[in-house]
Amino acid sequence: MKHGAIPLRHVVGVRLAAGLAAAWFGVAGAQPSTTATAPITVQGNGPYYRLALPLGIYAHAAYGDLRDLRVRNAAGNAVPYAWLRNEAAAPHFTSKEVPIFALPASAGGAAEASDDDASLSFKVRPDGSLALARKPARKPAEAAQWLIDASQLKGGLLQARFDVAPEARGLFAFRLEASDDLRHWRPVGGEEQLVRLAHGGQTIERLAVDLGSVHARFLRLRWSNPQNGAPLTGVAIDSVQEVEPVAPIEWTGALKPERCGTDHCDYALPRGLPVESLRIDLADVNTLAQVGVSGLLAATPAAAAEPAPVPRNPLYALRHQQRRPAAATGSPGEVPLLDTVVYRLAQAGGEARSPLLALDGRSYSHLRLRTAGPVSVLGPTPPAIAVGATPRTLVFLAQGAAPFSLNWNTAPEKNVVQGGSPGAALALATLVPGYAANKPIAAGEASVTLPPAPVAAVEAVVAAAAQLPLPTQPDASRKWWLWGALGIGLLLLAGMAWSLFASLRRDRALAD
């Protein structure tokens, strides 16, 4: 035997021990996959595709800023993509008084007859605006419906602001419809209300209605009860022109307060959700309260914050472009957003409810409703809220073969930074040569189907566990038997190690 050589039996023993150790630690350290995937469906010829991400992505992804999102092709390779709205030109707002025309109700109340009334009473000027073709049969105060001429506005219609006669009081319910030719009409939202009430020494007035960025030349307002219509004296419409198309706003389900203090309630929000709109659902009728709405920032902000985006809710930008929220007066990390009156009042024409509230589109960990007095002014049961947001949109290059898929992490990983790893988001100017912020990107449409939200799986596991028998306490003698077996095993391992090293020393001595 050569000097320093180790017998074969010892080599086998060492390798066997190493293999067992590796298997042991491999099993102990095994973790489930932390990546998830969802299929992408594309329409059009490309090479670029526009993909609006469902709000459900925030319930899946490990990072609220979606820094680890990847788009992959059939071979599993990451393809280039960029976020769409961060670099687009700022929206252009227009506010303008528009012509309105009083229309009578049809004899039979049918929509078709009303359409004929509208089309026969007007003619279209060369610039596309309307002019009366014949004098209406009724006075404006008796109008059962109104035609609103928005033909001179460009872009999407954000909101309509109504002027009513000073003496008008009450709740005036109506529905809006949109048309481009005065013959074919489509609904705009559901039933809305104009409100001017005096309650508890306060005057409640709601004379603005969100139009949801609808594109239309004409609007028609039809009172739900023609005998209870408000006498309109004027209408102004705010519109917005945006370079890139905007995905429709989506809403969360009802969110109940996570905690309430003496003068506030806090509501936990989905991580990373850009909050653009807020609905406050008071639980009790005949409730009215002055509240302040503020956002609470997470205690540990994201390591890599994304650039300041174009306001994702243009209505908020319009209403707050000339004033900034007051400085924070509550706890650190609390950002005041707005002050408002929330109400739910029973009226002869139905319930009057406070309108949707436009927020800034920033991500918060919680929303706080702070009351001017005790939180009980909101009713014995704290209100639920729902928040709305416009889905984030990305553009990707169809590089490689289809099908394409969306990938993300389901658990945080170390050293994952935004824009710092292969497949991360690019700048639009890098993704699209010759990109101009004032021109839309020519891209096909894409959609993604997300798996069920993780919370559903957790609830299923909890429900299944509730039906399992309760675990029993282990027998004491069995516990001591297990400890004894473990001790004997350790002694055997120590004996084997001592025997192995003693044999190695003897073999080395003989070789010398």
C-alpha positions in Angstrom: 0.0 0.0 0.0 1.4 3.4 -0.9 2.0 6.0 1.7 -1.1 8.0 2.4 -3.5 5.6 0.6 -6.9 4.9 2.1 -8.4 1.4 1.9 -11.3 1.0 -0.4 -13.6 0.0 2.5 -12.9 3.3 4.2 -13.6 5.2 1.0 -16.9 3.5 0.6 -17.8 4.2 4.2 -17.0 7.9 3.9 -18.9 8.2 0.7 -21.9 6.4 2.2 -21.9 8.7 5.2 -21.5 11.8 3.0 -24.4 10.5 0.8 -26.6 10.0 3.8 -25.8 13.4 5.2 -26.5 15.0 1.8 -29.8 13.2 1.5 -30.7 14.3 5.1 -30.0 17.9 4.6 -31.5 17.9 1.1 -34.8 16.7 2.5 -34.6 19.1 5.4 -33.9 22.0 3.1 -36.3 21.2 0.3 -38.8 24.0 -0.3 -41.7 24.3 -2.7 -41.3 26.3 -5.9 -41.8 30.1 -5.3 -42.7 31.0 -8.8 -46.1 31.0 -10.5 -47.2 31.3 -14.1 -50.4 32.2 -16.0 -51.1 31.9 -19.7 -51.3 35.0 -21.9 -53.7 35.2 -24.9 -52.8 37.6 -27.7 -54.9 39.1 -30.5 -53.4 40.8 -33.5 -50.2 40.6 -35.5 -47.8 42.2 -33.0 -44.9 42.5 -32.7 -46.0 44.5 -29.6 -48.9 43.6 -27.3 -50.6 45.6 -24.7 -51.5 43.7 -21.5 -53.7 45.1 -18.7 -53.0 43.1 -15.5 -56.1 42.2 -13.4 -56.1 43.6 -9.9 -55.9 40.0 -8.6 -52.2 40.0 -9.4 -51.5 41.9 -6.2 -53.0 38.9 -4.2 -50.5 36.6 -5.9 -47.3 38.4 -6.2 -44.7 38.7 -3.5 -43.9 42.4 -4.2 -46.5 45.2 -4.3 -44.5 47.0 -7.0 -44.4 43.9 -9.2 -40.7 44.3 -9.6 -40.2 40.5 -10.3 -42.8 40.2 -13.0 -41.6 38.5 -16.2 -43.1 37.7 -19.6 -41.8 34.4 -21.1 -42.2 32.7 -24.4 -42.8 29.0 -25.2 -39.1 28.2 -24.6 -39.2 29.8 -21.1 -37.0 32.7 -22.1 -37.9 36.2 -20.7 -39.1 38.6 -23.4 -38.7 42.4 -23.2 -41.5 44.5 -21.7 -42.1 48.0 -20.3 -44.7 49.6 -18.1 -47.0 51.8 -20.2 -48.2 54.8 -18.3 -45.2 55.9 -16.3 -43.6 57.7 -19.3 -46.6 58.7 -21.3 -47.4 62.4 -21.7 -49.5 63.9 -18.9 -53.3 64.0 -19.7 -54.8 67.2 -21.0 -57.9 68.4 -19.2 -60.8 70.5 -20.6 -63.7 72.0 -18.7 -66.5 73.6 -20.7 -70.1 74.6 -20.5 -72.1 72.6 -23.0 -75.5 73.3 -24.6 -78.5 71.5 -23.1 -82.0 71.0 -24.6 -85.2 70.1 -22.8 -87.2 67.2 -24.3 -90.7 66.1 -23.6 -91.6 62.6 -22.6 -93.0 60.4 -25.4 -96.8 59.8 -25.4 -96.4 56.2 -24.5 -93.2 56.4 -22.6 -91.3 54.1 -25.1 -87.6 54.6 -25.7 -88.2 54.4 -29.5 -90.6 57.3 -29.5 -88.1 59.3 -27.4 -85.4 58.6 -30.0 -87.6 60.0 -32.7 -88.3 63.1 -30.6 -84.6 63.7 -30.2 -83.6 63.2 -33.8 -86.5 65.2 -35.3 -86.1 68.2 -33.0 -82.5 69.0 -33.9 -80.2 69.5 -36.9 -76.5 69.1 -37.0 -74.3 72.2 -37.8 -71.2 71.9 -40.0 -69.0 71.8 -36.9 -71.0 68.9 -35.5 -72.9 70.7 -32.8 -76.7 70.7 -32.5 -79.3 73.4 -33.3 -83.0 73.3 -32.6 -85.1 72.3 -35.7 -88.3 73.2 -34.0 -89.4 74.7 -30.7 -89.9 72.1 -27.9 -93.5 71.6 -26.8 -92.9 72.1 -23.1 -91.1 74.4 -20.8 -87.7 73.4 -19.5 -89.1 73.0 -15.9 -91.5 70.4 -17.2 -88.8 68.4 -19.2 -88.9 64.7 -18.6 -85.5 64.3 -20.3 -82.6 66.5 -21.4 -80.2 66.3 -24.3 -76.6 67.3 -23.6 -74.4 68.3 -26.6 -70.8 67.2 -25.9 -69.8 67.1 -29.5 -67.2 69.9 -29.2 -65.3 68.1 -26.4 -62.3 65.9 -27.2 -61.3 62.8 -25.3 -63.1 60.9 -22.6 -65.8 62.6 -20.5 -64.8 62.6 -16.9 -67.7 64.2 -15.1 -70.8 66.3 -15.6 -71.5 69.3 -13.2 -75.1 70.3 -13.1 -76.6 73.7 -12.2 -80.2 73.6 -10.9 -82.6 76.3 -9.9 -81.8 77.8 -6.5 -85.1 76.8 -5.0 -84.8 73.2 -6.0 -84.7 70.8 -3.0 -84.8 67.0 -2.9 -83.4 63.8 -4.4 -83.6 63.6 -8.2 -82.8 60.2 -9.6 -81.9 59.7 -13.3 -80.1 57.6 -15.8 -77.7 58.7 -18.5 -77.3 57.4 -22.1 -74.6 58.1 -24.7 -74.9 58.3 -28.5 -72.9 59.5 -31.5 -75.9 59.8 -34.0 -79.0 60.6 -31.8 -80.5 57.3 -32.8 -78.5 54.5 -31.1 -78.1 54.9 -27.4 -76.1 53.0 -24.8 -76.3 53.3 -21.0 -73.6 55.2 -19.0 -73.4 53.6 -15.6 -76.5 52.9 -13.5 -79.0 55.1 -11.8 -77.5 58.3 -10.4 -78.8 61.1 -8.2 -78.7 64.8 -8.0 -79.1 65.8 -4.3 -79.8 69.0 -2.5 -81.0 68.5 1.0 -81.0 70.3 4.4 -80.4 67.8 7.2 -79.4 68.5 10.8 -78.4 72.1 10.1 -76.2 71.1 7.2 -76.9 71.4 3.5 -76.0 68.4 1.5 -75.4 69.0 -2.2 -74.3 66.5 -4.9 -74.5 68.0 -8.3 -71.6 66.3 -10.1 -71.7 62.8 -11.6 -68.7 60.7 -12.7 -69.0 59.7 -16.4 -66.2 57.1 -16.4 -64.2 58.6 -19.3 -66.9 57.6 -21.8 -66.4 58.7 -25.4 -69.6 60.1 -26.9 -70.8 63.2 -28.8 -74.2 63.4 -27.1 -75.6 62.4 -23.7 -79.3 62.0 -22.7 -80.5 62.4 -19.2 -83.8 60.7 -18.4 -85.4 61.2 -15.0 -86.4 58.0 -13.2 -89.6 59.7 -12.2 -90.6 62.3 -14.8 -92.8 64.0 -12.2 -89.8 64.6 -10.0 -87.2 66.1 -12.2 -84.8 68.9 -11.2 -85.1 72.2 -13.1 -81.7 72.3 -14.9 -80.2 75.7 -15.7 -76.8 74.5 -17.1 -74.3 71.7 -17.5 -70.5 71.8 -17.6 -68.4 68.7 -18.6 -64.8 68.0 -17.7 -63.0 65.9 -20.2 -59.5 64.4 -20.5 -57.3 63.5 -23.5 -54.8 60.7 -22.8 -52.3 59.4 -25.2 -52.6 55.7 -24.3 -55.9 53.9 -23.8 -56.9 53.4 -20.2 -58.2 50.1 -18.9 -61.6 50.3 -17.1 -61.5 50.7 -13.3 -61.9 47.5 -11.2 -63.3 47.2 -7.7 -62.4 45.1 -4.7 -65.0 43.4 -2.6 -66.3 44.9 0.6 -63.5 45.6 3.1 -64.4 45.7 6.8 -62.3 47.7 9.3 -59.2 45.9 10.7 -59.4 48.1 13.8 -61.2 51.1 15.2 -60.1 53.7 17.7 -62.1 56.4 19.5 -62.2 58.7 16.4 -61.1 56.5 13.5 -61.3 53.2 11.7 -58.5 51.6 9.7 -59.0 49.4 6.7 -56.2 47.0 5.4 -55.7 47.2 1.7 -54.3 44.6 -0.8 -50.6 45.0 -1.0 -49.4 47.3 -3.8 -52.9 48.3 -4.9 -53.0 51.8 -6.4 -56.1 53.3 -4.8 -57.9 55.6 -7.1 -61.5 55.5 -6.0 -63.3 54.9 -2.7 -66.9 53.9 -1.9 -68.1 54.1 1.7 -71.1 51.9 2.5 -72.8 53.1 5.7 -74.6 50.3 7.5 -77.5 52.3 8.9 -80.0 54.5 7.2 -80.3 58.2 8.2 -76.6 58.5 9.0 -74.5 61.6 8.2 -71.0 62.4 9.3 -68.0 64.6 8.5 -65.0 62.4 7.9 -61.4 62.8 6.8 -59.8 60.2 4.5 -56.1 59.5 4.8 -53.7 56.8 3.7 -51.3 55.0 6.0 -47.9 54.2 4.5 -46.2 50.9 5.3 -43.6 51.0 8.1 -40.9 49.6 5.8 -41.2 51.2 2.3 -40.1 49.2 -0.8 -36.4 49.1 -1.4 -36.8 50.3 -5.0 -39.6 52.8 -5.4 -40.9 53.2 -9.0 -40.7 56.7 -10.6 -43.5 59.1 -9.7 -46.4 58.0 -12.1 -48.8 60.1 -14.0 -51.9 60.3 -11.7 -53.8 57.1 -12.4 -57.1 58.8 -11.6 -57.5 61.9 -13.8 -60.6 63.0 -11.9 -58.5 63.3 -8.7 -55.8 65.2 -10.6 -58.5 67.6 -11.9 -60.1 68.2 -8.5 -56.8 68.7 -6.7 -54.5 70.3 -9.3 -54.8 73.7 -7.6 -54.7 72.7 -4.0 -52.7 70.3 -2.0 -53.9 68.3 1.0 -53.1 69.8 4.4 -50.1 68.7 6.3 -50.5 65.5 8.3 -52.0 66.0 11.7 -52.4 62.4 12.8 -49.8 59.6 13.3 -46.5 59.5 11.5 -46.9 58.0 8.0 -50.5 59.2 7.7 -51.1 61.1 4.4 -54.3 63.3 4.4 -56.2 62.9 1.1 -59.6 64.6 1.5 -62.4 65.8 3.8 -66.0 65.0 2.9 -69.4 64.3 4.2 -70.7 60.8 4.0 -74.4 60.1 4.3 -77.2 57.6 3.8 -80.6 59.2 4.0 -84.1 57.9 3.4 -86.1 60.2 1.0 -89.4 59.9 -0.7 -87.7 59.2 -4.0 -85.4 56.5 -2.5 -82.2 56.5 -0.5 -79.6 59.3 -0.9 -76.1 58.0 -0.7 -72.8 59.8 -0.7 -71.0 59.6 -4.1 -67.8 57.8 -5.0 -64.6 59.6 -3.9 -61.6 60.1 -6.1 -58.2 59.3 -4.5 -54.6 59.9 -5.7 -53.8 56.4 -7.1 -50.9 55.8 -4.6 -50.4 52.5 -2.8 -51.1 52.5 1.0 -51.1 49.7 3.6 -54.3 51.1 5.1 -57.0 53.7 4.5 -58.2 55.6 7.6 -61.6 57.2 8.1 -61.2 59.8 10.8 -64.4 61.3 12.3 -64.9 64.9 13.6 -66.3 63.3 16.8 -66.5 59.8 18.2 -66.4 57.1 15.7 -70.0 56.1 16.7 -71.3 59.0 14.4 -70.8 56.5 11.6 -73.4 54.3 13.2 -73.5 51.4 15.6 -71.8 49.2 13.0 -68.7 50.7 11.3 -69.1 51.1 7.5 -67.5 48.8 5.0 -65.6 50.2 2.1 -64.6 49.2 -1.4 -61.6 50.6 -3.4 -61.3 50.9 -7.1 -58.1 51.0 -9.3 -57.1 51.1 -12.9 -55.2 47.9 -13.7 -51.5 48.5 -14.5 -50.7 48.0 -18.1 -47.5 46.7 -19.8 -46.3 46.4 -23.4 -44.2 43.4 -24.4 -42.4 42.4 -27.5 -43.4 39.0 -28.9 -39.9 37.7 -29.1 -39.7 33.9 -29.7 -42.5 31.5 -30.2 -45.9 31.6 -28.6 -47.6 30.8 -26.3 -46.5 33.5 -23.9 -46.9 33.4 -20.1 -46.7 35.7 -17.2 -44.4 34.7 -14.3 -43.9 36.1 -10.8 -42.7 35.2 -7.4 -45.1 34.0 -4.7 -42.6 34.5 -1.9 -39.9 37.3 -1.5 -36.4 36.5 -2.7 -33.1 38.1 -1.7 -31.5 40.8 -3.9 -34.6 41.1 -6.2 -34.5 44.7 -7.3 -36.6 46.6 -9.9 -34.8 46.7 -13.2 -31.7 45.0 -11.9 -32.1 41.4 -13.2 -32.6 39.7 -16.6 -36.1 40.1 -17.9 -36.9 43.1 -15.7 -39.0 46.0 -17.1 -37.3 48.3 -19.6 -37.8 52.0 -20.4 -40.4 52.5 -23.2 -37.8 54.3 -25.3 -35.6 51.2 -25.1 -38.4 48.7 -25.8 -39.8 50.7 -28.7 -37.3 52.5 -31.0 -38.5 55.9 -31.9 -41.0 56.1 -29.1 -42.7 59.5 -28.6 -44.6 60.3 -25.4 -47.3 62.1 -27.3 -48.1 59.3 -29.6 -49.8 55.9 -28.7 -47.9 52.7 -29.2 -49.2 50.5 -32.1 -49.8 47.3 -30.2 -52.2 44.3 -30.3 -54.3 43.4 -27.3 -53.3 40.6 -24.8 -55.1 39.2 -21.8 -54.0 36.9 -18.9 -55.9 34.4 -16.9 -54.8 34.3 -13.3 -55.1 31.2 -11.1 -57.5 31.3 -8.1 -56.4 33.8 -5.4 -54.2 32.2 -2.7 -56.6 33.3 0.0 -59.2 30.9 -1.4 -56.8 28.0 -1.1 -56.0 29.0 2.5 -59.7 29.2 3.4 -60.2 25.7 1.8 -57.4 24.3 4.0 -58.8 25.9 7.1 -62.3 24.5 6.3 -60.9 21.1 5.8 -58.8 21.2 8.9 -61.9 22.2 10.9 -63.5 18.8 10.0 -60.4 16.7 11.1 -60.4 15.0 14.5 -58.6 16.9 17.2 -55.0 15.6 17.9 -54.6 13.6 21.0 -51.8 14.0 23.6 -48.9 11.6 23.0 -48.4 8.8 25.5 -45.7 9.7 28.0 -44.0 6.3 27.9 -43.9 6.6 24.1 -42.2 10.0 24.4 -39.5 8.5 26.7 -39.0 5.5 24.3 -38.4 7.9 21.4 -35.8 9.8 23.4 -34.1 6.6 24.3 -34.0 5.4 20.7 -32.5 8.7 19.7 -29.8 8.4 22.4 -28.9 4.9 21.3 -28.7 6.0 17.7 -26.3 8.8 18.6 -24.1 6.3 20.6 -24.0 4.0 17.6 -22.9 6.8 15.3 -20.2 7.9 17.7 -18.9 4.3 18.0 -18.8 3.9 14.2 -16.9 7.2 13.8 -14.4 6.2 16.6 -13.8 2.8 14.9 -13.3 4.4 11.5 -10.7 6.9 12.7 -8.9 4.2 14.8 -8.6 2.0 11.7 -7.3 4.9 9.7 -4.5 5.6 12.3 -3.5 1.9 12.3 -3.2 1.7 8.5 -1.2 4.9 8.4 1.2 3.5 11.1 1.7 0.3 9.2 2.4 2.2 6.0 5.1 4.3 7.7 
